[in-house]
Each structure stands twice: as C-alpha cells, then as structure tokens.
Amino acid sequence: MRILFAGSPGIAVPALESVFDLSGSAEGFELAGLLTNPDSPKGRSGTAEPTETGAAAERLSTLAITKGKPPLPILKPEKLDAQAREQAAALKPELLVSFAYGKIFGPKFLALFPLGGINIHPSLLPQYRGPTPIPAAIKNGDHETGISIQRLALEMDSGDILLQERMSLNGRETAASLSGRMAEKAAELLLLALQGLAAGTLRPSPQNHADASYCSLIKKEDGIIDWTRSAAEIDAGIRAFDPWPLSWTMHGDQQLIILKAAPLDGAGIEGSAVPGRVLGIDKEKGILIQTGNGVLAVTELQYRTKKPLEWRAFINGARNFLSSRLG
C-alpha cells in the first residue's frame, strides 16, 4: 500500500514518522512521498523555510539515503491544480493520509488514489469540524476531547469515522501542550487504522450530521483580552491562544501579553473595582486583576518588545503598574 502523506504543522510530524517507520514492513506499506505547503518566510531575516512536516521529511529523506533507499519525494505545490495532480500521480500512490495539511482536496485530486483517503482530525467528530478544534475545546472549557480518523469526503470533516479515541482534559491545557499529546496519540491511532484497512477489519461509522459543530480560523485580534468577561473565560482564552496569537491587552500605550494565569478561587469583585483594574499582588498566586466576574491571578507576562518575565520580576521593573487599569 503506497501512501502519500499530506501535512504541514508540527502536530503531523509523529504521524509522518510512524508511516516512514512502517515502510517496508511485512504488511506491505510504503511511504510514497509527502505533500506539504510551500516554504514561507520565517524570523527577522525573512528566509524561506519549510513547514515543520517538510523539515521532518527532509530528515527522513536523508535517513533513507543512508540506508541505501531512494530519497523521499516532497511536493510543495501552491495549489492542487493539474500540475500538482501530475506530480502526485507520478508517485503512484494508492492511499492519501492527511493531517492538518491546510488545503481542501477536490474530486480530481482524490480520484488519484485507488484506496481513497483518510484524515486525522483532533476532535470527537462531528464536534468541531474545521481548522482549529484544539483551541476550541480549550476555550469552551470542555472536559474531554479526542482524535478521529475518518474517510476523506468532499465536505469538510464529514466522512465516515474509522477510529475514534477519547482524551480527558484537566482544565489547565494550553493549545501547545494539548497539540503535543494529540500528535503522539494520532501517530498510534494512525498505525491501527492503516493495519485495519489492510486487513479489511475496519467498519466505517457514518457521522450524525445533525450534531455537527464547527470552529473557524483564529485571527490575531482574537487574542485581545476583554476584561468584562469572567476570570474563567479569560483564562481559557489565554490557554487556547498559546502559542498563537497569544492573549494581550494594553497598559497605557504598551502592549502587554499575558502568558500564564488562573482564576483566583473564591475571589469576587473587590469593592468598586472595574474590570481590568490591577488590584495588587498575592505572594503565592501572582498579580491580581479584576474581571467582569472574579479575579485573575497572573504569573507570567511580558511587554511586546521585552522578554517574558515571572510576575515578581515584572513588578520590580514595571512602573505605575499596580492600581492601573488594563485594556
């Protein structure tokens, strides 16, 4: 079974590596190549660099060469047009495996694969169809999430479920930490799915489309903190938007990024304090900020042009911060 793997961000790397490791096994799997987004400018220099999955594929390609195998083909088309279809067809793939690739597969592209395609989606489908299910689960305060492996369909994330596994949440995850857990679990589940497909033992289960919910792309301005919201909601947003776009507010004319915080248990409105008011400090909890409902205790923060600081170090260098109003 020749597999074309499609993926771009780092969350897809362990799954790609698992397919690479499976190549040449007794089951007859072979990684035919990688489909990823084009290189893009990174850092202050603006030098074009590959996606995280593309960089991993380059390492795997070098490893293959050292083992006397051919290099791993890496496709980076701007669009999935006729030229891209021709490049993919030349690899003679049989199955498409997609995880956070970033582009929609049309009927002409899917027709290249005799065995069709499967997609890894980090949610309990039909919940959170769309591009940002991990931040959505955190921001909405869900107690569990999961990973679904589904058949690729023309309508986004609507295909039949092949495998699904639940994951409990403790309420302190960030998008970064949960993505790491998802990446490793997805790699394990993908191997089971591939082996089940090869053995013919998987029984697809249709989704209940009436229960579908959706998530959308996150924009930079989504990170602006609305201090009139509750401490729990603001905390969930801070964790959901870590590592991007991060949650921020204004202190005077300076942009202030809140990196780590938590609701202060049992704390309510302090007298006539307005949302966004810096109330003071708690030696164990951090900097206390009034919200629309409850108090937020901040433990790590930074001005946009400065480095991240633990709250004590920040207070030592921040003039006129205590008793100020943020936002």
N, C-alpha and C positions, 0 to 999 in steps of 0.2 A: 504494500500500500504506500504509494508515493504521496507525501504530504507537503503542501505549500502552506507555510505558517505566515499569518498576517498579524502584525502587532507593531506598536510604536513606543509607548512609555515603558518605564522600568517594571511596572507590575506584570508585564508579559514575559519578562526575561526567564524566570524559573520554568515556565511552561515551555518556552522555546528550547531551553537546555534539556528538559526532560524528553522532548521529541528527538533531539540530537542524540542523546544517550541511548534512545530506543532503536536508533537506526542500525540496521544490520543484525537485529535480533532474530531469534527463531520465528517470531510472528510475521516477519517479512516487512516491517515498517522501514521507510526511508524518507529522510528529510530532503525534499527536492529543492527547497530554497526558501528565502524569506522575502516577504512583501512588506515594506515599511514606508513611512512618509519620507520625503526628501530631506536632505541635510538643511539645517537652518542656522542663522547667526546666533552665537552664544557669547555671553560675557561682555566685558567692556570693549574687547578688541573687535567684536562682531564677526569673528571667524566662524565659518560654516562648519558645523559638527553634526555627526549622525545622530539619529534618535538613540535612546538608551538600548532599545532592542536591536537597532542596526549596529551599534558598537559591540554588543554581545555577539552578534552574528559574525562580525569581523574576527573576534577572538576565537570563535568556534571554527571558522574557516581556516585560520592559522593552525589550530589544533588538528584539524582533519588532514592538512598538508603534511604535518609532521608524522602522521600515521600512515602516510602513503596513499591517502584518499584525495579525490579531487576537491578543489575549494568549494565552499558553499555559495551558490548564486544569491546575490542580494539585489532585489528590484526596488527602485525608489521613484516610481512614476508620480508626476504631479497630478495626473488624472487617470482614472481607469478607462482609458479610451482604447481605440483599435490597436495602437502601438503597444500599450500595456498588456492587452489581451494576447497579442502575438508573442510578447516576451514570456508571459506566464505559460502559454501553451507549449512553448519550446522546451519547458522543463518537464513536460508530460506528467503533470500532477493528476492524482486521482481523487484526493480529498483536500478541501480547504479547511484549515483550522484558524479561526480568528479570535483575537483577544485584544480589545482596545486599539484596533487599527486606526480608526479615525475617519474612514470613508465608507460610503454606502456601496454595497455590491449590487450591481444591476443584473438583470436576467441574462444578458450576453456574457458577462463575466462568470456568473455562477454556472452557466452551461458548459464551461471548460472542464468541469470536474464530474467524471462519471459517477462518483460516490457522493456527490453533493458537498455540503459544507456544514461545519458545526461552529458554534460560537460560545465562548466563555463569558458569562455576564455576572458581575459581583453583586447580585441581589437575589432575593427569593421571588423570581418571576412568577406571576405577572406584575409584581410590585417593582416600582422604579425602573420602568423601561426608559432608556435614554442614556446620555453620556456621563452622568455624574451620580450614580447610585450610592457610592460610598459616602460622599459628603451629605447626601440627602438623608441617609439612615442616621447619621450622627446629629445633624441639625434638627431632625424631627424627634430626637430622643428615643429612638427605637430600642427595645430590649434585646432584639435579635436581628440578624441579617443572614446572609448565606451566599452560596455560589450556585449558579445554574449553568448546566451545559445543555444547549438546545440546538436543534436543527436550524440552520440559516434559512430565513424566509425573506421575501421581498419587503414585507412590512417590518419595520424596526423591532427587534427583540420579541417577535410574535410567534416564533417557531415552536414546534413541539419540544417538550422537556425530555432529555435523555437521562440526565442525572441531576440531583439537587442535594445539597448538604447545608444544614443549618449551622449558624455560629452565634453563640451568645455574646452580648455586649455588656460591659460593666459600667458604662456611662462616663468613662474617662479616656476613651479612644480619641485619637486625632485621625484626620484623613491619612496622614503619613503612616502612623502605626498600624491602622487597620488595613491599609493597602499592602503593607508587608505581610501581614497574616494571610490576606486574601491571595497574594502571589504564590506563597508556598502551598496553600491548600488547593489552589487551582491547578497547580502542576500535578499534584497527587490525583485529583479527580479526573484530569485530562487523560492520564495513563489508563485509568479504569474505563473511561469512555472509549478510548481507542481499542483497547483489548476487547471490550464488549461488542463494538462494531465489527471487529474482525471475526469474532466468534458467533456473531448473529444472535446474541443473548439480550441485547437491549430492547426494551419495549417503550417506544415513544409515547408520551402522555400529552395530549393537547392542553394548552393553557385555557383558563377561563377568562376570555377577553373582557367580560363584564366587570371583572375585578381589577383590571389593569390600572396602574397609576404611573405617572410619568415624572421625570426630572429633566431639567434643561441645563444648557451650558452655563457655567459660572462666569460672571463678569468681574472686572477689577473693582467696580464700585459696589459690588455686593459685600465687600469687606468693611464698609463703613458701619461703625457701631451706632445703633440707635439706643441711646441711654434710657429712653422711655419704656423700652421692653424690659422684661423681668431679668433678674440675675441669671436664672437657669437658661433662658433663651440666649442671652449674650454669651454665656459660657459655651453653649452648644455651637454657636456660630464661630467662636474663636477656635474650637477644636475642629470643626468641619472645614474651615478655611486654612488649615495648617497642612501643607506648606504653601498653598496659593489660594487666594490672593493675599492672605493674612488679614487680620482684623485691625482696623485702625480708627483713630479719632483725631481731634485737634486739641493741642494745648497751646492756647494763644495762636501764634502764627506758625507753630511747628507741628508737623505730622507725627503722631505718636502711635506706635504699633504695640498692641497688647499680645504678647506671645503665650503666656500661661496665666490662668486664673481659675477660680472656682467660686461657686456661690457660698456665701457665709451662712452656715446653718443657723436657723432661728433668728436671723437678722431682718429687721423691717426698716421702715422709713425712720430716719433719725430726725425727730422734731420736724422742722420746716425745710429740711434738706431737699433740694431739687435734683432730679435725675442728672447724672454727670458730675455731681459735686464730689470732690476728693475729701472724704470725711476725716482721714487720719491714717494711722497705722496700727496694726496688731503685730506684736513681736513674733507670733507664731504663724499668723495667716498671711501677712503681707500688707499691701496698700489697700485701703478700703474705699470703695467708690459706690455712691448711691445709684440705684437704678430705679426704674418705674415700679418694681416690686422686688424688694430685697437688696442686699448689699453684695457686691462682687469683690472678692479678695484677689488682688493681682500680685503675682510672684515673679514674673519676668516680663520686661518691656524694653522698648528702645525708641529713640527718635530716629526718623527715617535715615538721616545721614550719619548716625552713630552705630556702635556695636550693641548687641543685646546685653542687658545687664540684669543681674539678680536684683530684687527690689530694694535691698538695703543700699547697694552701691548706686542705684539710680537716684534714690532720695538724697544721698550725700552730694550728688552733683547737679540736681535739678532745683533751680532757684524758683521760689514762689509757686511750688507745685501743691503743697498741702493747702487745703481750703480753696483751691482753684476749681473752676468748673470746666469740664471737658466737653468737646463737641462743637 
